[in-house]
Amino acid sequence: MKRIFIIIITVGLTWLPNLYAQVGLSKIGQSTMDFLLVSVSPKSSAMGEAYATIGVGAESMFSNPAGLVETQKTFDVTVDYTQWIADINYLAGGVAYNMGNYGSIGLSFMTVNYGTIIGTELDPNPGSALGYIETGNVSGVDAYEIGITYAKAISTKFSIGGTMKLVGQNLGSNTFSDGTTVKNNASKLAFDAGIKYYTGYKDFRFAMAIRNFASNIKREEISEQLPLTFTMGAAIGLMDFINPDISKDHEITLAVDFLHSNSYSERINYGVEYTYMNIISLRAGYQTNRDIMSWSAGVGFNTSVAGNDVEVNYSFSKMDIFSNVNRLSVGFAF
């Protein structure tokens, strides 16, 4: 097992120079429906979105569907709220059902409220100072995602999962000079897939996930891609090395994710989580190669009521230029 661990570390170190070499590249955005790139989980965002290996239960459907296998009780429910930039708000959630030896199944959703958007059109007056006129509030602007996930443990160490989801974005309508009105709506069937593997060395595990795999969307004469993202991550508990005798009451988990996307150059996310007696968790993270995002932090509380688990999580993400981002979630397991 130590040999496997050494091989994984060697491969990771081999990747690092290539990843950093590409960070400076000016990669033009090539995707549409980029609302799918926003993390809706306070746990994930607090750890710098280094979460492909960490996520379990219902919220894993938004990062790595293989984590659905680790639903601890029969049902796991999460509701997440994200106060995003520019008055954009996300509401997401999911429910997971643990079917024992038959695997786990889950349903998830995400909705995006873009707030008030004022429409404009070219000013027909050549002497106009602005060059455009306002046409009033644009109605029917929103986005959504609805998915179904299935995951199964192939062995005690290896699990696999997949999500089939319908994603859509409504961007209002355009009225042309001949009076024709065209709605700027688009929807697509997309897929996520992931694996998670526990190596057997301490609690070291790694994961891989691919998200938003779909064919192109055509708007007018332009063909656009969904934000396809490939993630490779690893995580390990540090207390097994520091003091194994107290690792049950004090847990420190270190996680790192390597991201490759069709819309930006490679990124590396780092995250750490400290948990005391499975009651309170403190989290922090950092994302590299981001223009307006960098560090994040958060806290989580877990308790039991009549044998049912109740969990509340909060995260804060530092943003440049825009307002900082807050996320809140409530989860139940029973």
Number of C-alpha atoms within 10 A of each C-alpha: 9 10 8 12 14 11 12 15 12 11 10 15 11 11 12 12 10 11 17 16 11 14 17 11 11 9 13 10 13 15 18 16 20 15 16 20 14 13 18 26 28 31 31 27 30 31 30 30 27 32 30 31 31 28 22 21 28 32 32 26 32 28 27 30 35 35 30 32 30 19 23 14 17 13 19 24 22 22 22 22 21 23 17 22 15 11 11 14 16 21 18 22 24 24 22 28 23 22 15 13 10 12 20 26 25 25 20 23 20 22 20 20 16 18 14 14 12 11 15 13 12 12 14 10 10 8 8 11 8 8 12 13 14 11 10 11 12 15 15 16 18 17 22 21 21 19 21 20 24 23 26 25 23 11 9 9 12 17 23 25 25 24 26 18 20 15 23 17 22 17 16 17 16 14 11 9 7 6 8 8 11 12 12 15 16 15 15 17 16 19 20 26 24 26 24 26 20 19 17 14 13 13 14 19 22 22 25 22 24 22 25 24 18 15 13 14 17 11 11 8 6 8 13 15 19 24 23 21 18 20 23 22 24 25 24 21 20 20 19 16 9 11 10 12 10 12 18 13 12 17 19 19 18 19 26 27 24 21 21 17 18 17 18 20 21 22 19 24 22 22 27 23 22 19 20 14 13 15 13 16 20 21 25 24 25 24 21 16 17 13 9 11 19 17 20 26 24 24 20 22 16 17 14 13 9 6 9 11 15 18 18 20 22 24 25 19 24 16 16 10 9 12 14 16 17 20 24 21 23 19 20 21 22 15
